[in-house]
Amino acid sequence: MAKRKLSTFERLRNGEKLARRERRQLQRQIEKGDPSLQVVHPDAAGIDVGNESHFVSVPAGRDARPIREFGSWTGDCHRMAEWLKGCGIRTVALQSTGVYWIGLVEILEGEGLEVYLVNAQGTKNLPGRKSDVQESEWLMKLHTYGLLRNSFRPPEEIRELRTLWRQRNRLVEDAGQMVQRMQKALTTMNVQLANVISDISGVTGMQIIRAILKGERDPRVLAKLRDQRIQASEEEIASGLEGNWKPAVVFELRQVVEAYDFYQKQIAACDLEVRVRMEALPSQGAGEEKAAEEAERVTKKGFQKARKNQPQFDLREELRRIYGVDLTRIDGIDVLTAQVILTELGPDLRAFPDEDQFSSWLELAPRNGITGGKVIWQKARRSKNRVANALRMAAQALSHSDSYLGAQYRQFRARQDGKQAVKTMAHKLACLVYRILTRGEEYVDRGAAYCEKKRADRELAALQRKAAARGLQLVPVQ
């Protein structure tokens, strides 16, 4: 039976890209009084979001003035919601413009209206008017005919946790800048401490720097503050602590250290708030017996060394409780990567129908140009998705991993360039995360040897097919 050809409306609903002539034809249809398209949302409105004011458009006949301007103040937003409900509006569409939409969306949802938060990139496929008044009317028309897709938004408790975690990441970045400025001040005084120890913000480095700020200048005395885990000897450290102690640079170093300590206190306070929010999230049903077995397995294996900037509470156990599974069993994914997935998406990924749409939302799948059933071009899409970036970093960590995923990543590197191999592996990790969180099954690593055996079997099968096509047969060497 021949496959039915999809209409333009159905193709738009499926997210397919229209040709330029089709887009112009559809634009002319929508701009007509009778566009001959199916009305999906009859009680729809469009809002053009701005910094100082918002322009709102409702269907003609609902009000004597179907397009109005409201201020961005809270009182005006509440009056906007009352006016929309008085016009019989049930759903509104607006673009995610900066952060101006956040307060407005919370007010509209609080008043019982359904809000479609639309990516501005999606409306560019159907070019329309660009002024504030006409933009709101254009959004209202597109939403009326169901041509706009709602953006994914996690639940409220996850959004609050996301705000705290993003704030923590900014504090960690600021603290890292202070470490760089400490190293710059030391180098200015020709104190080569960074060339002797790998991390001046560690125990040894900070003890030496604080002793310098207290007035100690003897390299031998400073070198005795060396921690026993440092590989460099006291003589090597002492040789790197001979410098010219300029008072102005020492003053600069003092202020930088005070700023670093301040950021550390802010990070600790943020960790406490994150812990409180995570403990309030419900568990996904992993029992105490399973948790004890998992803890014993991790202890025996020495599983995944903790990062320096990891929170000062058992984040891994909290994540296992919330997810119901342990994402860190996937090689390359540590607790911070799993935390990014939780704070950006939440523990439930069923909002995405399948793993293909999930990886496409992460912009880890290429955009294909298909003509006549054939892919004629592929275009990589730029993205600032935090989950995708975390998965890319997890993929790069697999380069020396003696695991199934590590062997698979090295195979990708042999066939593709560096960036493409990282993206391909990140796509693989995204699919694994989706399967684990939706099915509730733990990941089991089969090892690098199993992956290499599968590759060898595929190569042998390909050689056998080529030999059979030429009437030959492969014979193993005795």
Summary of the structure (lengths in Angstrom):
residues: 478
radius of gyration: 29.2
end to end distance: 53.0
largest distance: 92.2
contacts: 1334
relative contact order: 0.06
helix: 54%
strand: 8%
